[in-house]
Amino acid sequence: MTHGKNWTTDPPFVSGEFLRLYDPYTHSLTVIQEPHRLAHDGMVFNVTGKLTGLIDTGTQDLLIQTGGAYMHLHRFLIALGAGDIDIVTYEGTTHSSAGTPLVVHNTNRNSTNASLASLSYTPTVTTTGTLVHRKWIVPTATGIGPRPDTGISDLANGEEWILKPQTSYLIRITNNSGGTISLAFDFLWYEVSYVEE
């Protein structure tokens, strides 16, 4: 830093981008990886839930509405009682009702930032939209996949998806296992909201 400059009042030191180079608590240069830093800055959000009683050939719909955010879907994990299961994701879904809202948490429990996106289950779907992703969970039976009494866990989407703003996405889970199952899900995403000052 140039001698005589006050980093809190003199340009370029006062700029928001310069201040964000440093951790606000330790005043050390930020060198952590992007998702870690975004969590520190209150831009990472999480939704989890458990659904029971999904009958054979039944479907469970989850709806993501991105709002004004560029939603970076970083993780989608699912744990199931048994397979054969199809998980299909559609973009541009239309619906007459969003269904039951799911609670969104900021992973930085000291941050007041709220997500611009919303998630819900059991929406009333008018049109599914464009199919953009499909995942098949193998049957659980003797010699096929995991033992049926152990279930299947940590089935991830495998990559980060950057979803369009002002767009609805439908995740449709279809149970083809031959019996009634329960499932749990875990969504983690971030919304970058840094603004030049």
N, C-alpha and C positions, 0 to 999 in steps of 0.2 A: 504494500500500500504506500502511496506517495505521502511523504512527510507533510503534515499540515492539513491533510484532508480528514474530514469527519465522516466516517462511513455511514452514519445514520442520517446525514443531512445533505451531503454534497454528491451530485451526479459524477460518475455513473453508480456510485456506491449505494445510493438510495433506491435504485431501481428494484422492482419486485423480483426480476430474474436473478439479479446479483444476490439478493437476500436469500433466495431459495437454494443457492449453492451450499448454504450452511444449515446445519441442524439448529433449530431455534432454542434448544435447551443446552446443548453442549458447545455450540458455536464452532463445531468442527466441520470441515469440508465433507459433504456427503459423498460417499463412495460405495454405498450399498446398491444392490441391484434394483431395477425399476419397480417391480411389484412391492418389494419391501419398502422402498421410499414412498410409494403411493399410499401404502397402508399408514405410514407415519403421518402423511399429510391428510389423512381422513378421506381418501378417495376410493377405498376398497369396501365392498359390500357383500353380505352373505345372507342366504336364505336356506334354511333346512326344514325338513318335515318328514313325517311318516304317515303313510296311508295304508289302511287295512281293508281286507274283504274284497279284493279285486278278483272276481269270479273268472273261471275259465272262459275264454273268448271275449271277456270284457275289456274295456279300454279305460284308461285314466288320462285325462288331458291336463296339461300344465300350460299356462299362457304367460308369455313375457311381453310386456309393452314397454318399449324403450324410452318413450317420451322424447325429450329433447337431447338425450344423452347419446354419445357414441359409446355404446356399452361394449366393453372388452370382456367377453365371456371367457374367463380364464380356466374355470374348472366346473365340470358337471359330473358328479359322482352319483352312482345309484347302487343301492344294496337291495337284493331281492331274495324272497324265500325259495324260488325255484325258477328254472327256465323250461321251456322255450318262450322267449320274450322278444317282441319287436319294439324298437324305439325309433320313431320317425319324427323329424323336425321339418316344419313348414315355415316359409317366410311370406308375409303379406296376408296373414289370416284375417278374416273378418268375423265379427261376433256380435250378437245382440246383447250379451251379458258377459262380463269378465269373470263371473263366478265369485268364489270365496277368496279374498285377498290373503296373501302370505306376508308375514312380518319380515321386513328388511332391516338388518342390523349393520351399522358401520363397524368394521373390525377394529377401528381405533376408538375405544370406548371413551376417550377424552374429547372426541370431535363432535361437533353439532351438525356436520354436513349430512344432508339427506340425499338419498338417491333420487334421480329423475325417473328411473325405471320402476316398474311395478311387476310383481308376479302374483299369479292366482291359480287356483285349481277348479275343476269342473266348470269351465266357461261354456256358454251356449254358442257353438260354432256355426256360422252361416256358410262360409267357404274356407277350406283348409289353407289355400294358397299354394305356393310353389315348393315342392319337395327339395330341400337343400342338404339333408343329412339322414343317413339310415344306419342303425346299429342293430345287429342280431345277437341275442344272448342265447347260447347253445342250450339244448335240452339237458335237464338234469335227470339222468336215468342210469341204470347199470351200464358201465362202460362208456358213458357219454358225459363229458363235462364233469364238474364236481359231484360228490355224493349229494343226493337230494336232502339229506339232513343237515348239511353244512351251509346251504344257501350260497349266494354269489354276492361278493362285495367289491367295492372300489372299481366299478366299471366306469371308466372315464371317457370323455369325448375325444381325448388324445391330442388336442390342439386348441389354440386360442382362436376364437371367432370374434371379429369386430362387427357388431350388429348395426344395422342402419337406424338412424334416429327416426322418431315418429312412425315406427313400424311394429306390428304385432307378429310374434313368433309362437307357433303351436308345437309343443312336444307331446306326441301321442304315444302312450305306452299300451301295448296290446298283450294280454296274457294268453299264451297258447300252451301253457304247461300241463293242462289236463286237470288242474285243481285250483282252489282258491289260494291266493298269495297275499302277502304284505310287502310293502316296499318303502324304502327311505331314500331321500334325495338330498343333495348338497350342491348349491350353486355358489360360485364365488366369481365376482367380476369387479372391474374398476371403471370409473368414469373420470377421465382427465379433465380437470377444470381450472388449470393454471391460466391466468389471464395476464397479458402484458399490462404493466402499470405505467 
